[in-house]
Amino acid sequence: MKAFVFPGQGVQTIGMGQAVAQAYPSAKMIFEEVDDALGEKLSDIIWSGDIANLTLTRNAQPALMATSLAVMRALEAEGVTIAAAAFVAGHSLGEYSALAASGALSIYDTARLLRIRGEAMQDAVPVGNGAMAVLLGLDFAGAQVVAAEASQGEVCQAANDNDPSQVVVSGHRSAVERAVEIAKAHGAKRAMLLPVSAPFHSSLMRPAADVMAQALADVSMTAPEVPLIANVRATAVGLDDIKALLVEQVTGSVRWRESVNWMSDEGVTEVWEIGAGKALSGMIKRINRSITTRSISTPGDVLAAAATLNKG
């Protein structure tokens, strides 16, 4: 049994998706649709812009979705449909890519939602007031202890349960800085601030969650062709719950480790990472070695994946 997964913020690079767009007209059309939806040439930023500009949350989120969907369209051109997967999942913003890939959201609406999401998340907390840090060598329970000790009346939460030895904490900058030092005392191998400009997946994102609730209320969504494993539930969910969970996701923890183990318990033995980078594949290998992983981001990757997936 297979699952298709879609990456989140942090893996963006200049030039991502360009080779696939050049090789597959249907993939190029994804970037054109996203440009049209946003009323600007985001594709120029992705393919020939400045990395600092691409990394801005308002740009990175729709850009990573566009890249993932372009790769998905290239796979479709080679005969691989979303129905090859038993489940889809995405890491944070990747959940929107998963929904678009499975037909629940249009490309136009997904691009606009991610632009709104990126801007709302950036605007929720003044720049410099929030931060995130990765704790390496601590599990989620250990990171929760560290976050609680570091909070001291401020917000500090375990935000991303990425794998058994990598957890991200998020909140007020001073509290997160305390968490970095406390984590080392608790046995973390490394603890460091991340180069992000907002405290994602913490209660400080409440204003952004309110914006997304309104934005999602105005968008049409249909049942995904393949069940979605939601970040905040770490289990497959139905159409009636998806919009509310996307709102909850803004302030809630990304339960990636649990999501991968849930897939495995359901019989998933292969996970295909669709889009930029290989970050999710690395996490999955550390979570559950019984699952094989493959990353698809280039035309060569598409052809190799199609040769395997079309065999069943």
C-alpha positions as CSV (number, residue, x, y, z in Angstrom):
1,M,0.0,0.0,0.0
2,K,1.3,3.5,-0.9
3,A,0.9,7.0,0.3
4,F,1.8,10.3,-1.4
5,V,3.2,13.0,0.8
6,F,3.8,16.7,0.2
7,P,6.6,18.9,1.8
8,G,6.2,22.0,3.9
9,Q,8.1,25.2,4.2
10,G,11.9,25.2,4.5
11,V,12.8,23.1,1.4
12,Q,12.3,25.9,-1.1
13,T,15.2,26.5,-3.6
14,I,15.6,28.8,-6.6
15,G,14.8,26.8,-9.7
16,M,12.6,24.2,-8.1
17,G,10.1,22.7,-10.5
18,Q,11.5,24.4,-13.6
19,A,12.9,21.3,-15.3
20,V,9.6,19.5,-14.8
21,A,7.8,22.5,-16.2
22,Q,10.1,22.5,-19.2
23,A,9.6,18.8,-19.8
24,Y,5.8,18.6,-19.3
25,P,3.4,21.2,-20.6
26,S,0.8,20.2,-18.0
27,A,3.3,20.9,-15.3
28,K,4.1,24.3,-16.7
29,M,0.3,25.1,-16.7
30,I,0.3,24.7,-12.9
31,F,2.8,27.5,-12.5
32,E,0.7,29.6,-14.9
33,E,-2.4,28.9,-13.0
34,V,-0.7,30.0,-9.7
35,D,0.6,33.1,-11.4
36,D,-2.9,34.0,-12.6
37,A,-4.5,33.3,-9.2
38,L,-2.0,35.6,-7.4
39,G,-2.0,38.2,-10.1
40,E,1.8,38.2,-10.3
41,K,4.6,36.1,-11.8
42,L,5.5,34.0,-8.8
43,S,7.1,31.6,-11.2
44,D,9.8,34.3,-12.0
45,I,10.6,34.4,-8.2
46,I,10.7,30.6,-8.0
47,W,13.0,30.1,-11.1
48,S,15.2,33.2,-11.2
49,G,14.5,35.3,-8.2
50,D,16.3,35.9,-4.9
51,I,16.2,33.2,-2.3
52,A,15.4,35.7,0.4
53,N,12.3,36.8,-1.5
54,L,11.3,33.2,-2.2
55,T,11.7,32.3,1.4
56,L,9.2,35.0,2.5
57,T,6.2,33.1,3.9
58,R,3.8,34.7,1.5
59,N,5.8,33.4,-1.4
60,A,7.2,30.1,-0.1
61,Q,3.8,28.6,0.7
62,P,2.2,28.9,-2.8
63,A,5.6,28.3,-4.5
64,L,6.0,24.9,-2.8
65,M,2.5,23.9,-3.5
66,A,2.9,24.9,-7.2
67,T,6.1,22.8,-7.4
68,S,4.4,19.7,-5.8
69,L,1.4,20.0,-8.1
70,A,3.6,20.4,-11.2
71,V,5.3,17.2,-10.3
72,M,1.9,15.5,-9.7
73,R,0.8,16.7,-13.2
74,A,4.0,15.3,-14.7
75,L,3.3,11.9,-13.0
76,E,-0.2,12.0,-14.5
77,A,1.2,12.6,-17.9
78,E,3.1,9.4,-17.4
79,G,0.0,7.5,-16.4
80,V,0.2,7.7,-12.6
81,T,-2.9,9.2,-10.9
82,I,-3.5,10.1,-7.3
83,A,-5.5,6.9,-7.1
84,A,-2.2,5.0,-7.0
85,A,-2.0,6.1,-3.3
86,A,-4.2,4.8,-0.5
87,F,-3.6,8.0,1.5
88,V,-2.3,11.5,1.0
89,A,-0.7,13.8,3.7
90,G,1.3,17.0,3.8
91,H,3.6,18.7,6.3
92,S,1.9,21.9,7.4
93,L,1.3,23.9,4.2
94,G,1.8,20.5,2.4
95,E,-1.6,19.6,3.6
96,Y,-3.0,22.1,1.1
97,S,-0.9,20.5,-1.7
98,A,-2.3,17.1,-0.7
99,L,-5.8,18.4,-1.0
100,A,-5.2,20.0,-4.3
101,A,-3.5,16.9,-5.7
102,S,-6.5,14.8,-4.6
103,G,-9.0,17.1,-6.2
104,A,-10.5,18.6,-3.1
105,L,-9.4,22.1,-3.9
106,S,-8.8,23.9,-7.2
107,I,-5.3,25.1,-8.0
108,Y,-6.6,28.7,-8.1
109,D,-8.2,28.4,-4.7
110,T,-5.2,26.7,-3.1
111,A,-2.8,29.3,-4.4
112,R,-5.0,32.1,-3.0
113,L,-5.5,30.4,0.3
114,L,-1.8,29.9,0.8
115,R,-1.1,33.5,-0.1
116,I,-3.6,34.5,2.5
117,R,-2.3,32.0,5.0
118,G,1.3,33.1,4.5
119,E,0.5,36.8,4.9
120,A,-1.8,36.1,7.9
121,M,0.9,34.0,9.7
122,Q,3.5,36.7,9.0
123,D,1.3,39.5,10.3
124,A,0.0,37.7,13.4
125,V,3.1,38.5,15.4
126,P,5.4,41.5,15.0
127,V,8.7,40.5,13.4
128,G,11.3,39.8,16.1
129,N,8.7,38.9,18.8
130,G,8.4,35.3,17.8
131,A,10.8,32.4,17.0
132,M,11.1,28.7,16.4
133,A,13.9,26.3,17.4
134,V,14.7,22.7,16.5
135,L,15.6,20.4,19.3
136,L,17.6,17.4,18.1
137,G,17.9,14.3,20.3
138,L,14.7,14.8,22.3
139,D,11.4,13.1,21.7
140,F,8.1,15.0,21.8
141,A,7.5,14.3,25.5
142,G,10.9,15.6,26.3
143,A,10.3,18.7,24.2
144,Q,7.1,19.4,26.0
145,V,8.9,19.4,29.3
146,V,11.5,21.8,27.9
147,A,8.8,24.1,26.5
148,A,6.9,24.2,29.8
149,E,10.0,25.0,31.7
150,A,11.0,27.7,29.2
151,S,7.6,29.4,29.0
152,Q,7.9,31.4,32.3
153,G,4.6,33.2,31.6
154,E,5.2,33.4,27.9
155,V,4.2,31.1,25.0
156,C,6.5,28.2,24.2
157,Q,5.0,25.1,22.7
158,A,6.1,21.9,21.0
159,A,5.0,22.7,17.5
160,N,6.3,20.0,15.1
161,D,6.7,16.4,16.1
162,N,8.8,15.6,13.1
163,D,10.4,12.3,14.1
164,P,11.6,10.5,17.2
165,S,14.7,12.8,17.6
166,Q,13.6,16.1,16.0
167,V,11.0,18.4,17.6
168,V,10.4,22.0,16.8
169,V,9.3,24.5,19.6
170,S,7.6,27.8,18.8
171,G,6.5,30.9,20.7
172,H,7.8,34.2,22.1
173,R,11.4,34.7,21.1
174,S,12.7,35.0,24.6
175,A,11.0,31.8,25.7
176,V,12.2,29.9,22.7
177,E,15.8,31.2,23.4
178,R,15.4,29.9,26.9
179,A,14.2,26.5,25.5
180,V,17.4,26.2,23.4
181,E,19.5,26.4,26.5
182,I,17.2,24.3,28.7
183,A,17.1,21.6,26.0
184,K,20.8,21.2,26.1
185,A,20.6,20.6,29.9
186,H,17.9,18.0,29.2
187,G,20.2,16.0,26.9
188,A,19.5,17.4,23.5
189,K,22.3,16.7,21.0
190,R,21.7,20.1,19.4
191,A,19.3,22.9,19.8
192,M,19.2,26.0,17.5
193,L,16.9,28.8,16.4
194,L,15.4,28.3,12.9
195,P,15.6,31.0,10.2
196,V,11.9,31.8,10.3
197,S,10.2,35.1,10.9
198,A,7.1,33.9,12.9
199,P,6.2,31.4,15.6
200,F,4.2,29.0,13.4
201,H,2.0,26.3,15.0
202,S,1.7,28.1,18.4
203,S,-1.1,29.9,20.1
204,L,0.4,33.2,19.0
205,M,-1.0,32.4,15.5
206,R,-4.6,32.8,16.7
207,P,-5.1,35.9,14.6
208,A,-4.0,33.9,11.5
209,A,-6.3,31.1,12.4
210,D,-9.2,33.5,12.5
211,V,-8.3,34.9,9.0
212,M,-8.1,31.3,7.7
213,A,-11.5,30.4,9.1
214,Q,-13.0,33.3,7.1
215,A,-11.0,32.5,4.0
216,L,-11.9,28.8,4.0
217,A,-15.6,29.5,4.6
218,D,-15.7,31.2,1.2
219,V,-14.0,28.3,-0.7
220,S,-15.7,25.4,-2.3
221,M,-14.2,22.0,-1.3
222,T,-15.1,18.5,-2.5
223,A,-14.3,15.1,-1.0
224,P,-10.7,14.2,-1.8
225,E,-10.2,11.3,-4.2
226,V,-7.8,9.8,-1.7
227,P,-8.3,10.1,2.1
228,L,-6.3,12.8,3.8
229,I,-4.3,12.2,6.9
230,A,-4.7,15.5,8.9
231,N,-1.7,17.0,10.7
232,V,-3.6,17.8,13.9
233,R,-5.4,14.4,14.1
234,A,-2.7,12.0,12.8
235,T,-5.4,9.9,11.2
236,A,-7.5,10.0,8.0
237,V,-10.4,12.4,8.2
238,G,-13.6,13.1,6.2
239,L,-14.7,16.1,4.2
240,D,-16.9,17.5,7.0
241,D,-13.9,18.0,9.2
242,I,-11.2,19.2,6.8
243,K,-11.9,22.9,6.9
244,A,-12.0,23.1,10.7
245,L,-8.8,21.1,10.9
246,L,-7.0,23.4,8.5
247,V,-7.9,26.3,10.8
248,E,-6.8,24.3,13.9
249,Q,-3.6,23.4,12.1
250,V,-2.4,27.1,12.2
251,T,-2.1,27.0,16.0
252,G,-1.9,23.3,16.5
253,S,1.0,20.8,16.5
254,V,2.1,19.1,13.3
255,R,1.8,15.4,14.4
256,W,4.0,14.0,11.6
257,R,5.6,11.2,13.6
258,E,2.2,9.9,14.6
259,S,0.8,10.3,11.1
260,V,3.6,8.2,9.6
261,N,3.1,5.5,12.2
262,W,-0.7,5.6,11.6
263,M,0.0,5.0,7.9
264,S,2.2,2.0,8.7
265,D,-0.5,0.5,11.0
266,E,-3.0,0.8,8.1
267,G,-0.6,-1.2,5.9
268,V,1.3,1.5,4.0
269,T,4.8,0.2,3.1
270,E,5.8,2.8,0.5
271,V,5.7,6.6,0.7
272,W,6.4,8.8,-2.3
273,E,7.4,12.4,-1.5
274,I,6.2,14.7,-4.3
275,G,7.8,18.1,-4.7
276,A,10.9,20.0,-3.6
277,G,13.5,18.4,-1.4
278,K,13.8,15.1,0.5
279,A,13.1,16.4,4.1
280,L,10.0,14.2,4.6
281,S,11.7,11.1,3.3
282,G,14.5,11.6,5.9
283,M,12.0,12.0,8.7
284,I,10.0,8.9,7.6
285,K,13.2,6.8,7.6
286,R,13.9,7.9,11.2
287,I,10.3,7.2,12.2
288,N,9.6,3.8,10.7
289,R,12.2,1.7,8.9
290,S,9.6,-0.7,7.6
291,I,8.4,2.0,5.2
292,T,10.4,2.6,2.0
293,T,10.6,6.2,0.7
294,R,11.2,7.8,-2.7
295,S,11.4,11.5,-3.6
296,I,10.1,12.8,-6.9
297,S,11.2,16.3,-8.0
298,T,12.9,16.0,-11.4
299,P,11.9,14.7,-14.8
300,G,14.2,11.7,-14.2
301,D,12.5,11.1,-10.9
302,V,9.1,11.2,-12.6
303,L,10.1,8.6,-15.3
304,A,11.6,6.3,-12.7
305,A,8.6,6.6,-10.4
306,A,6.2,6.0,-13.3
307,A,8.1,2.9,-14.3
308,T,7.6,1.5,-10.8
309,L,4.1,2.8,-10.0
310,N,2.6,1.7,-13.3
311,K,3.6,-1.8,-12.5
312,G,1.2,-1.6,-9.5
